[in-house]
Amino acid sequence: MQTLKTKTMIMLLIAVGLMIISGLFASMLQSDYYNVEIEDIRQDFGDGVQYSALLYRPKEATADNPLPAIVLSHGYLNNRELQAQNAVELSRRGFVVLAVDRLGHGHSALPDGVDNPLVGDSTGMVNAVEWLYQKDYVDTDKIGVSGHSMGGFDTAMTLVHYARAEGEAIQAYYADNGIDPDNATPEEIGNALAAGAEANKLGAALIQAWTAFYAAPMNTPVGNLAGKYDEFFYKESTPGSDEAEHNANLDPNDPNYSNDQQYEYLSKDFLESPTGIAFIEGIYADFSANQVEAGTYYTANGPENFSAQNPADEAFRVIYQPNEIHPRNHWSTESAEYIVDFFYASLGTPSGYEVVEASSMRWPVKEFFNFLGLIGFFLLLLPLTDLLLKTNLFKSLKNEPHETTEIKGWKRYVQFFGAGALITLLAGFLIRYFYSDAYGWGTHFFPTTEHFPQPTTNPVVLWAVAIGIISLIIYLIGYYWVGKKEGDTPAKVLNINGMNLGKTILLAFTIVFGLYLALFIIHGIFTTDFRIWTFNIRTFENIKVPTMLRYALLLTIYFSINGFIIANSRFNNLPEWLTTAIMAFFNVFGIFLVMMIQYLTFFSTGALWQWDMALGYIVLFPIIPVLILAAIFSRQLYLKTGNIWLSGFVNALLFTAIMVANTATNFNYILF
């Protein structure tokens, strides 16, 4: 007992220590050792909607020394922290940075009457620019914007907004002064252009992972960060080509639509595609090459060598082509270097700062400490459970696990390994039917509503419930075929009386509350969260809790069945750690396999195996660590209580909270 108590306390101290170390050092690194003030903003930017943003303000940014500023926007289903690599690197170089949660994402609300976060022209980026423009510590001649994916769309539409404002200002000057533009003098033309420049508040714009480009103010440098293996964009067929004619005749509702697409230019060919070349020709009319040179700054007079030491005093266009997939752009040293280079070249070196080479990167170290916090967060679950089970309220829940049997004979191995293999393969290969619009099982059987408002959560939840039921059927077939004869007693893991069931539910809520309390404290002190790439544990508002509970109720079906099978997969001739590892493998192998096929096909051919799952598999990246952790927690919590209900409730509550806090909503959250 003393040894168990000692182990519990050691694990508790390690978990808490990791979270504190994570918050402290991530905070130091993201604030350039507290030379950048980071403020968590929740306010209206001028259109009647509450926005959430992180403001990175270098201490040198004052009314006496205004500095360049940059608005950053994330992509669909993400949040402001996904632009942390750029915010950290730009702010430590002297740029004021405003990283905004897009409408319907993170902590930002949706406008009244809007039921889709994809609507709008710039969806908040223009408002953010105008908000920064009012700050006396911002150099209003040097405000830049950049966004990834859907944030790239925001960037493109913000360019359109200010191009339109510039054009209207020029026309207004002529009209107000009674000047015929066709007969204007050079002086009048110069005055008109000056009026247009005054209306344009964009000093630079860098589109990340978004092909479309419509218009830009005359003097605004524009860049495009185009991943060589972007799942969504930068592929096209030219008008009149056989491929274009072929694509035009395809039925988008045909499940094979995506596989039938034969693009003349894939994302890896963007530099030589008509769209890529047209982007450069938009400023360099004499461009005659059949391929754009990546990283070259093209002006009206041709290529120039702009840099931090030699910033541009004119508009330019540039395309960067990192060797990356779509979501890798916002977790990449290469992309972060391009973004630093772009804003150095377009906005110059901020006053009072020396040039820091783009290759000098601190954000990966910050992310390492964020990851340590993630480890501590999950590690805390087990000692916290142990401590709660020692209290008078919950100690009645602590029971011994049921006895085990041996695994021997071919039938027994088929029952165990064959069933696991079948379940994991079905889980992997069926997910397309639930998630893909080509099949639409998820959206058809589980449509988005105010009570279940997340368009990407619904199909995943429905898939999980279906796989749970299928898994249970396969397990029961194996049990009645061989397990019953071998002495298996699966129902024992379900045994619990009504009083203890209520206590189990309360304990599950207490455990998850304790984990999130630690997160909220760390965030409140250090303004950091726990993460690795797109797997993110972040804070949330109280209004999201009812939605989390509704989704968790459904996911309890999956996690309880999963826990039931894991608890009954124990054998006295196999170590606990080994069977736990095997069950974790079965939880994720099928999903991992289809992802591998998807991306190996993509990297080898330039075309995805399943085009209609371009977003689907990206959304599922975090599900692999989630299901591995779920297997571990299921086994450990079962060993502590002798039944599977605690693990079912804890896993459902915990992973639902993580999922709901991290993705987009199509409706504002409601209580009932």
Secondary structure, 3 states (H helix, E strand, C coil): CHHHHHHHHHHHHHHHHHHHHHHHHHHHHHCCCCCEEEEEEEEECCCCCEEEEEEEEECCCCCCCCEEEEEEECCCCCCHHHHHHHHHHHHCCCCEEEEEECCCCCCCCCCCCCCCCCCCCCCCHHHHHHHHHCCCCEEEEEEEEEEECHHHHHHHHHHHHHHHHHHHHHHHHHHHCCCCHHHCCHHHHHHHHHHHHHHCCCCEEEEECCCCCCCCCCCCCEEEECCCECCCCCCECCCCCHHHHHHHCCCCCCCCHHHHCCCCECHHHHHHCHHHHHHHHCCCCCCCCCCCCCCCEEECCEEECCCCCCCCCCCCEEEECCCCEHHHHHHCHHHHHHHHHHHHHHHCCCCCCCCCCCCCCCHHHHHHHHHHHHHHHHHCHHHHHHHHHCCCCCHHHCCCCCCCECCCCHHHHHHHHHHHHHHHHHHHHHHHHHHCCCCCHHHHHCCCCCCCCCCCHHHHHHHHHHHHHHHHHHHHHHHHHHHCCCCCCHHHHHCCCHHHHHHHHHHHHHHHHHHHHHHHHHHHHHCCCEEECCEEECCCCHHHHHHHHHHHHHHHHHHHHHHHHHHCCCECCCCHHHHHHHHHHHHHHHHHHHHHHHHHHHHHHCCCCCHHHHHHHHHCCCHHHHHHHHHHHHHHHHHHHCCCHHHHHHHHHHHHHHHHHHCCCCCCCCCC
